[in-house]
Amino acid sequence: MFPLRLLRTARRVLPAKSLSTTGQLTDLTVDNEGIATLTLQRAPVNSLNVELLQELTTVLGQVEKDKAKGLVLTSASPSVFSAGLDITEMYNPNVERLTALWTSLQDLWATLYSAPYPTAVAINGHAPAGGCMMALCCEYRTMVSGRYTIGLNETAVGIPVPEWLIGTMCKVISQREAEVALNAGLMFTVEEALKVGLIDETATDKADAIEKSKKFIKRFDKISPIAHSLTKQRFRSDVLQPFAKNREADLNQFKYVVLQPEVQELLGQIIQKLKQKKAAK
Ligand SMILES: CCCCC/C=C\CCC/C=C/CC(=O)SCCNC(=O)CCNC(=O)[C@H](O)C(C)(C)COP(=O)(O)OP(=O)(O)OC[C@H]1O[C@@H](n2cnc3c(N)ncnc32)[C@H](O)[C@@H]1OP(=O)(O)O
């Protein structure tokens, strides 16, 4: 049996105003064709803290409930899509908050990766780690050209990449390219990302990236929502199903790793480096 949420029977085209909301950390608008645009707006770099992760998952639930035609994800920052998990949440953490951080990240990944509606991302800046994770969950990736980087650099910040994220990456680029990049925490330039297939196309600016993302969503105008959502599910179920069984173990492993003294030391050094970089600007 398929989970009920995948049986998406119809798309509704509602007037823009009826679906649009602005949360504190995100903004959701829906255009006249029923395409939702969800904008991350946690200044300065959309780092993912508990509140942003939870708000994103709630808004995605609303997009599904309101039967939007599809979703475009983007950011309000001029140069960063998302800096990934908020490093300060992992440094000298309160264990309850660390648990909430990881559980909320798991919820966001599962919700976005299994979204029954078409999804595209307009990556308008840097997208390390959790930023790259959100982009990988979408069905189509457009990235603004420039001196930006994208990739899963978790090992560089002392965090082993979980199996569900390796699986997500290997659905997009070859296993060989993924293994080389993830083992060493390598980041890709926009040109390199295009070459390996990590992004589908480049854009001149954010507006162009959003337009290209919407063009992708419109490909589904003549496709049955059930046919789309079940086919998507079948492509992704080999990553989603083991994840659902192993959530607890995944959480425990994350907390164990993050609380190791050497990982704490590394996170402290990264925070220091970011501060020094800011001071040198
Ligand atoms: C079973 C085991 C489980 C293991 C789980 C592994 C993976 C799961 C998948 C998801 C999880 C991922 C883990 C992470 O996401 S770790 C986060 C990794 N992120 C980074 O390494 C990015 C660090 N940041 C940067 O490289 C740069 O900031 C930038 C994004 C390239 C933007 O550069 P720039 O525009 O020049 O801005 P600044 O560097 O000056 O930063 C401005 C401001 O923002 C603060 N900041 C930056 N990044 C973060 C961050 N990730 N968290 C918190 N804060 C961040 C920076 O300190 C500045 O702050 P101030 O203005 O206060 O100085």
Ligand as a Chemical Component Dictionary entry (heavy atoms), coordinates in Angstrom:
data_LIG
# 
_chem_comp.id                   LIG 
_chem_comp.type                 NON-POLYMER 
_chem_comp.pdbx_formal_charge   0 
_chem_comp.three_letter_code    LIG 
# 
loop_
_chem_comp_atom.comp_id 
_chem_comp_atom.atom_id 
_chem_comp_atom.alt_atom_id 
_chem_comp_atom.type_symbol 
_chem_comp_atom.charge 
_chem_comp_atom.model_Cartn_x 
_chem_comp_atom.model_Cartn_y 
_chem_comp_atom.model_Cartn_z 
_chem_comp_atom.pdbx_ordinal 
LIG C1  C1  C 0 24.776 9.963  11.507 1  
LIG C2  C2  C 0 25.571 11.191 11.535 2  
LIG C3  C3  C 0 24.816 12.325 10.990 3  
LIG C4  C4  C 0 25.685 13.331 10.280 4  
LIG C5  C5  C 0 24.905 14.377 9.582  5  
LIG C6  C6  C 0 25.463 14.900 8.340  6  
LIG C7  C7  C 0 24.779 15.472 7.359  7  
LIG C8  C8  C 0 23.377 15.689 7.299  8  
LIG C9  C9  C 0 22.943 16.704 6.297  9  
LIG C10 C10 C 0 22.684 17.976 6.719  10 
LIG C11 C11 C 0 23.621 18.421 7.754  11 
LIG C12 C12 C 0 24.557 19.138 7.552  12 
LIG C13 C13 C 0 25.521 19.620 8.526  13 
LIG C14 C14 C 0 25.710 21.067 8.271  14 
LIG O1  O1  O 0 24.957 21.698 7.580  15 
LIG S1  S1  S 0 27.036 21.768 9.040  16 
LIG C15 C15 C 0 27.091 23.416 8.395  17 
LIG C16 C16 C 0 28.070 23.473 7.323  18 
LIG N1  N1  N 0 28.107 24.815 6.785  19 
LIG C17 C17 C 0 29.218 25.418 6.468  20 
LIG O2  O2  O 0 30.296 24.863 6.600  21 
LIG C18 C18 C 0 29.116 26.833 5.921  22 
LIG C19 C19 C 0 29.891 27.821 6.740  23 
LIG N2  N2  N 0 29.698 29.161 6.194  24 
LIG C20 C20 C 0 30.363 29.612 5.094  25 
LIG O3  O3  O 0 31.155 28.925 4.479  26 
LIG C21 C21 C 0 30.088 31.019 4.684  27 
LIG O4  O4  O 0 29.468 31.691 5.738  28 
LIG C22 C22 C 0 29.189 31.149 3.427  29 
LIG C23 C23 C 0 27.915 30.298 3.546  30 
LIG C24 C24 C 0 29.991 30.710 2.188  31 
LIG C25 C25 C 0 28.768 32.629 3.226  32 
LIG O5  O5  O 0 29.894 33.461 3.210  33 
LIG P1  P1  P 0 29.715 35.047 3.419  34 
LIG O6  O6  O 0 28.612 35.547 2.599  35 
LIG O7  O7  O 0 31.065 35.644 3.217  36 
LIG O8  O8  O 0 29.233 35.224 4.926  37 
LIG P2  P2  P 0 30.113 35.072 6.264  38 
LIG O9  O9  O 0 30.967 33.877 6.194  39 
LIG O10 O10 O 0 30.741 36.390 6.583  40 
LIG O11 O11 O 0 28.957 34.761 7.339  41 
LIG C26 C26 C 0 28.017 35.756 7.734  42 
LIG C27 C27 C 0 27.551 35.433 9.127  43 
LIG O12 O12 O 0 26.886 34.162 9.120  44 
LIG C28 C28 C 0 27.518 33.285 10.060 45 
LIG N3  N3  N 0 27.446 31.911 9.559  46 
LIG C29 C29 C 0 27.894 31.437 8.383  47 
LIG N4  N4  N 0 27.618 30.147 8.240  48 
LIG C30 C30 C 0 26.977 29.765 9.370  49 
LIG C31 C31 C 0 26.441 28.526 9.825  50 
LIG N5  N5  N 0 26.441 27.409 9.094  51 
LIG N6  N6  N 0 25.859 28.501 11.043 52 
LIG C32 C32 C 0 25.794 29.613 11.805 53 
LIG N7  N7  N 0 26.289 30.823 11.424 54 
LIG C33 C33 C 0 26.872 30.884 10.207 55 
LIG C34 C34 C 0 28.935 33.823 10.180 56 
LIG O13 O13 O 0 29.514 33.418 11.375 57 
LIG C35 C35 C 0 28.661 35.306 10.136 58 
LIG O14 O14 O 0 28.127 35.666 11.413 59 
LIG P3  P3  P 0 28.337 37.101 12.083 60 
LIG O15 O15 O 0 27.679 38.066 11.157 61 
LIG O16 O16 O 0 27.657 37.008 13.405 62 
LIG O17 O17 O 0 29.829 37.275 12.197 63 
# 
loop_
_chem_comp_bond.comp_id 
_chem_comp_bond.atom_id_1 
_chem_comp_bond.atom_id_2 
_chem_comp_bond.value_order 
_chem_comp_bond.pdbx_ordinal 
LIG C1  C2  SING 1  
LIG C2  C3  SING 2  
LIG C3  C4  SING 3  
LIG C4  C5  SING 4  
LIG C5  C6  SING 5  
LIG C6  C7  DOUB 6  
LIG C7  C8  SING 7  
LIG C8  C9  SING 8  
LIG C9  C10 SING 9  
LIG C10 C11 SING 10 
LIG C11 C12 DOUB 11 
LIG C12 C13 SING 12 
LIG C13 C14 SING 13 
LIG C14 O1  DOUB 14 
LIG C14 S1  SING 15 
LIG S1  C15 SING 16 
LIG C15 C16 SING 17 
LIG C16 N1  SING 18 
LIG N1  C17 SING 19 
LIG C17 O2  DOUB 20 
LIG C17 C18 SING 21 
LIG C18 C19 SING 22 
LIG C19 N2  SING 23 
LIG N2  C20 SING 24 
LIG C20 O3  DOUB 25 
LIG C20 C21 SING 26 
LIG C21 O4  SING 27 
LIG C21 C22 SING 28 
LIG C22 C23 SING 29 
LIG C22 C24 SING 30 
LIG C22 C25 SING 31 
LIG C25 O5  SING 32 
LIG O5  P1  SING 33 
LIG P1  O6  DOUB 34 
LIG P1  O7  SING 35 
LIG P1  O8  SING 36 
LIG O8  P2  SING 37 
LIG P2  O9  DOUB 38 
LIG P2  O10 SING 39 
LIG P2  O11 SING 40 
LIG O11 C26 SING 41 
LIG C26 C27 SING 42 
LIG C27 O12 SING 43 
LIG C27 C35 SING 44 
LIG O12 C28 SING 45 
LIG C28 N3  SING 46 
LIG C28 C34 SING 47 
LIG N3  C29 SING 48 
LIG N3  C33 SING 49 
LIG C29 N4  DOUB 50 
LIG N4  C30 SING 51 
LIG C30 C31 SING 52 
LIG C30 C33 DOUB 53 
LIG C31 N5  SING 54 
LIG C31 N6  DOUB 55 
LIG N6  C32 SING 56 
LIG C32 N7  DOUB 57 
LIG N7  C33 SING 58 
LIG C34 O13 SING 59 
LIG C34 C35 SING 60 
LIG C35 O14 SING 61 
LIG O14 P3  SING 62 
LIG P3  O15 DOUB 63 
LIG P3  O16 SING 64 
LIG P3  O17 SING 65 
# 
